[in-house]
Amino acid sequence: MRTAFIEGLLEAAKDRPDIVLLTADLGFSVLEKFHDALPAQYLNVGVAEQNMMGMAAGLADLGRTVFTYSIANFPTMRCLEQVRNDICYHGYPVRVVSVGGGLTYASQGYTHHGVEDIGVMRALPGMTVIAPGDPAEAAAATKALCDMPGPAYLRLGKAGEPKVHAGPIDFAIGRALRVRDGADVTLVSTGGMLVYALETAERLAKEGIGARVLSMHTVKPLDEAAIVAALAETALVVTVEEHNVGSGLGAAVAQVVAGIDGPRAAFRRYGLPDERYSRVGGHAYMREMMGDLRALVHAALPRARRGG
């Protein structure tokens, strides 16, 4: 996703001298192509993320469209006050780009895990929150953010996410992509969990369970129409995210579910449990904390079909 982001940004910035990229001493082997092509539109601010956000706000005030680049937990946690007061308060077109969302930096420990970032960013007024599911979505999101007013958060993976979409996609901020059809359960995925959701859907299909898969690349504004349709047309809706289930996509969809009167599908959340952990290891090992998505569907679907 990182490569797709920088290629998309570079393509747009060549015709847009107002686009500026700031990095907090990160992105080596990824950002060089932007620096080499457009050195006047690139700045490495050093290991100073809070200063970077203040600089981004200042540049935006001068008419620039600014992209900042850092590891997921740093621009969202360390810089929250600057993002809230300097960027969101003024509605500046600053795009906070994070790399390594979720457990991608698994072996670095909890301090480097971006597992509350979506919840933190979606709580900020006026903030658009996007977590692409594959490189094609990342490239499309980057181009869309070049023209969108106001602040935004772009959450990228770093785990060599494969390309899911074979051809061009009809990407629009705030509108989910239906990647697979199914009539029994809807898996609503965000970020790098899209591949896992599709793999699970394939396994469920072999067991006679049809799974619709939605790529909910935009968590805010949420595609509520797609959620409402899934709740009406399938027996079970499950959100799938590499994030704390208490504040991310699952929480956003739960707000939609709570507002529906009358019969609807059952609803479950799949992600990291809302609890403290000190586990360290490889990415796959860390994701074991979330359990098995297929098992969750099997446990919930019979009750959902009975109306339970």
C-alpha positions, 0 to 999 in steps of 0.5 A: 500500500505504501508504494501505491500511495506514493506513486499516486501522490507523485502523479498528482503532485507533478501537476499540483505545486501546492501539494507538499509531503512531510515525513518524520524521518520515515519512509526510506526506500519508499519516499525517495522517488517523490523527493527526487522528482519534486524536492521543493515539495518534500521535507523531512522534519526529523523525529519531531512528529508534533512539530510536523503537524504544526508545520503542516497546519502553517503550510495549509494556511498558506494554501498548500495541501499537505500530506504528513507521513509517520507510523500509525501510533505516532501521528494519532497519539503523540500528535493528537492535540496538534491534529485537533487544535491546529488542523481540525479546528481550522478545517485545514486540508492536511492528510495525516498518512499513517503506515503500519496500521493495526499490528503490522509492526507486531514485533515492536510491541504495543508502543508501535501498534496502531490499534486505536488510531481509527477510533481516535481519528473518527472522534475528531470533528470534520475528520475523514477516516480512510483505511484502504483494503488493497493497493488499488484502493490506496492509490484511488484514495490518495488521488481523491484526497488531493482534491477533498477539502478539510482534514483526513486520516489515511491508514495504510498497511505495511505487510505487503498487502496483495492486490484484491481488485483485478481491474479499475474500481469505482472508488468514492470517499464514503461509499463501500465497494461490494467485492463479493456477493452472498445472501447469508452473511455480510463481512464488512472489512476495513483496511488490510483485513480485506484479504482475510475476509475474502479468504473466509468467504471462500471457506464458508462457500465450501460449507454452503454459506454465502458471504457478501464482502464489503470493503468499507475503506471509508470509516468516516463518513460511513456508508450507512446505506450499504450497512442498512442494506446488509442488515435487511438482506442477510441474516448476519453482519460482521465487521472485520478490522485489525483494530480495537473493537471498542472504537473502530469500524465495529463501533461505527457500524454498531451506531447504525445498527442501534438506530434501526427499528424492527427486524434486522440481521444479527450483528457481531464485531471481529477484531482485537478485544478491548483489553490490555495486552503485552504480547509480542511476536510476528504479525500472524501470531499477534492476530491470533488474539482476534480468534477465528472469523469463520468460527465466529460466523458459525457460532452466530449464524444459526441463531441469526437464522432463527431470529435470535 
